[in-house]
Amino acid sequence: MKSGSQICLITGVTSGIGKETAIELARQGMHIIFNTRDDERGHASRNEIIKLSGNQNVDVFFCDLASMKSVCTFAGIIRAKYDKLDILINNAGIWTSRKIITDEGFESQFAVNHLAPFLLTHLVHDMIKKAPSGRIINVSSGIHYRGYLDISDPEFKQKSYNSINAYTQSKIANILFTRYLAESLKETNITVNCLAPGWVNTGLFREANVFVKLSARLMAHTPRQGAENTIFLATSPEVANITGEYFEKKKVKKGSRQSNDMILAEKLWTLSKDYLKDYINC
Ligand SMILES: NC(=O)c1ccc[n+]([C@@H]2O[C@H](COP(=O)([O-])OP(=O)(O)OC[C@H]3O[C@@H](n4cnc5c(N)ncnc54)[C@H](OP(=O)(O)O)[C@@H]3O)[C@@H](O)[C@H]2O)c1
């Protein structure tokens, strides 16, 4: 499909920050493509984005990011239907209160928050090279400062599971992936950056206790406020030549020590490719 407007592929649009980001980018005239793991919710979100933005160019396809096979099918559809992508926003993410192993055998937070965006990006980045200037944006979190990525045991096979640590390490992985990918694409037309949206009252806390849910409702940002940083990285001319950086409140921030460790970034890259060896050439 040829499109005169910029084409933006964004994950996790059926609720929270992703939905608000998609509405605003559609309102600004972009052609939005997104995934859903539930067709009914996906079509309802599509209708809502069209209604609120006045833009009909909104396409949704099935993709469960907990399944690398599903990511492969999704990427295949995108490659078959569109000529290029201008922007890829890896926004979808989960926090689960207990250890869940996916059907393909991966720890679910590592799979959805890190392996799926890693794979999707690999499978579509050639399409972004066809855009005049492409942007890849990964949604990380400020909570990564409190995390530690144990590269020798990212799936908690050797130590007891801690759901918060599993989440925070996946958000460090988002930053390391951003920095390593930016380095490997630095001779191209593509920039790669990541961001923390702040504390936002969304579905991310659906498994949290009542106290956390209530505090989020009372004190956290609204999803629209939480989308500000992502919209900025997707649209602002100010960041057109910035790559490999981590943003908070529209400003470059250093990030944690581990998130700046390029040796760790390379190890994670190699490990992720190994994890995904059955899917990376799909
Ligand atoms: N909320 C915060 O305070 C906060 C802070 C820092 C960073 N973040 C990050 O912001 C991003 C967006 O999260 P949010 O806060 O907007 O949460 P949210 O409201 O729960 O939205 C998450 C989105 O990801 C999708 N998703 C989750 N698992 C999926 C899967 N297996 N397959 C396909 N789609 C899946 C969800 O789809 P369903 O509707 O099907 O569940 C939903 O559209 C995440 O990366 C999160 O880590 C959030």
The ligand as an ORCA input file, in Angstrom:
! r2SCAN-3c Opt
* xyz 0 1
  N       2.100      3.256     33.234
  C       3.266      3.640     33.709
  O       3.372      4.264     34.796
  C       4.507      3.357     32.930
  C       5.720      3.846     33.428
  C       6.886      3.595     32.731
  C       6.839      2.869     31.549
  N       5.662      2.401     31.085
  C       5.673      1.635     29.817
  O       4.722      2.183     28.941
  C       4.346      1.214     27.972
  C       2.836      1.234     27.777
  O       2.225      0.740     28.965
  P       0.911      1.379     29.603
  O       1.308      1.972     30.882
  O       0.184      2.207     28.612
  O       0.097      0.027     29.956
  P      -1.272     -0.583     29.413
  O      -2.377      0.390     29.543
  O      -1.400     -1.901     30.109
  O      -0.989     -0.816     27.872
  C      -0.145     -1.835     27.431
  C      -0.437     -2.156     25.988
  O       0.406     -3.258     25.583
  C      -0.410     -4.277     25.040
  N       0.112     -5.624     25.267
  C       0.524     -6.158     26.446
  N       0.866     -7.446     26.262
  C       0.651     -7.723     24.958
  C       0.803     -8.887     24.173
  N       1.223    -10.047     24.690
  N       0.507     -8.813     22.867
  C       0.062     -7.674     22.329
  N      -0.124     -6.537     23.009
  C       0.173     -6.565     24.320
  C      -1.739     -4.135     25.768
  O      -2.729     -4.828     25.060
  P      -4.031     -5.455     25.810
  O      -5.057     -4.367     25.766
  O      -4.355     -6.629     24.968
  O      -3.620     -5.803     27.214
  C      -1.892     -2.625     25.771
  O      -2.355     -2.166     24.529
  C       4.896     -0.121     28.497
  O       6.067     -0.449     27.764
  C       5.254      0.177     29.944
  O       6.325     -0.640     30.414
  C       4.502      2.627     31.743
*
